[in-house]
Amino acid sequence: MKRLFLILIPWLFLMNMISAQSSDTLTNSSVLKMVNAKLSDELIIDVIRSSSVNFDLSSDAVDDLTRQNVPKLVIEAMKNASGTEGNKATARTDPKDSGSSETAKEPVAIDAEARPKVNAGTAPSTISLDENEAFGYVKPVVDLISFHEKEIERFMNSVDEWSRHINDLTSSAKRLEEEISITEKKLMDLKNADSKAYTDNILAIRKKLNEQREALEKAREEIVRAGDKSVSELEKLSSESIKSAANKYNSVSQSIKSFDSDPAGFVKGVPVKKATLSIDENVNRCFTPALEIPAWHKNKIVEAEKVIKQWNERVKEAVIKAGEIEDKMAPLKQKLSDYQADQKRYKNEIATVKKQISAVEKEKKSLIGFIEDDTKELSGFYKQENSDIQKILNQRFADIIENINYAFKTNSIL
């Protein structure tokens, strides 16, 4: 008798389920009750196939069913009955209002312990982030590209001017050297022509040679003075460049830090123009060491482009996640509005939807928290860059000035 009773329990439960479902549809909860009642997979599947259904088959809901030991065959039957492949939630009709066509997705809580991992392929079709643009809190980094381009132009204008002036002076000095060489040979030929005393012609040529040598000495002194002036201007330019770089990197750091963390405004980007720099390295060899500065700026441009590309991916994740959150929030708000038309009748439903909305709002708050952490990280990176580049530029300019000074003082430019 006891054995018969144990056999009849599942059947009695099934009959109650069928009776209960006559005025309602099967839900995830209904399936869980049948599974917990130890009904066979075949019986559960038969009930699913013969009933109207309203299953939540979002990825999170399916994971939840699996965790609660719902067999795979049953889940597949649920998917087949719902006409879904299981990779998205089906429409959920308000069971209290058969005439309503409003739908809503169950909210999914964000994992507060890890950055939201989002496959870019799941982005809403309305979201399109151009690879040649910077978005969100990454946009201030674009300013660094134009800054370094302008610094290269400004620096090379000065170097070109110094180089042209020194080239003019060295050309004059070289002409004097050639004239002296010719005069020296002519004078030597006349002196070696006989053993007599110097003629008036020899004395005149000798005087001319002395004048040429004095002119060459003055030309060399002029080159040294021009070199000293160039170095003095370079020292001033180095101070201005270091200060300018510090101000720009500090400004970028602050702009990133103060950027609005709401991802709703991230979709509109700013273009990232690829640098097309052409640096003329045909300068007086005395100033060759100075070419280290434009090379440094070019490297900083490449670094900025890499940062934009890498951090754009994080922004893209945030934009996609924000879109998913909005997709969940909109129908919930609409549903709440519909329920509030008859608050007495839908008191329990209103409370449930409010909890769902609260969960989605927490999800958005968590996402914004991740974004704020990102802005702090990127801002901190450029704050450190600000400190580092001042030391780096100081070192580089000092080395350049030392080498240029050496070239002028040894007259190695001639």
Buried (B, 14 or more C-beta within 10 A) or exposed (E): EEEEEEEEEBEEBBEEBEEEBEEEBBBBEBBBBBBEBEBEBEBBBBBBEEBEBBBBBBEBBBEBBEEEEBBEEBBEBBBBBBEBEBEEBBEBBBEEBEEBEBBBBBBBEBEEEEBBEBEEEEBEEEBEBEEEBBBBBBBBBBBBBBBBBEBBEEBBEBBBEBBEBBBEBBEBBEEBBEBBEEBBEBBEEBBEEEEEEEEEEBEEBBEBBEEBBEBBEEBBEBBBEBBEEBBEEBEEBBEEBBEBBBEBBBBBBBBBBEBEBBBEEBBEBBEBEEBEEEBEEEBBEBBBBBBEBBEBBBEBBEBBBEBBEEBBEBBBBBBBBBBBBBEBBEBBEBBBEBBEEEEEEBEEBBEBBEEBBEBBBBBBEBBBEBBBEBBEEBBEBBBEBBEEBBEBBEEBBEEBBEBBBEBBEEEEBB
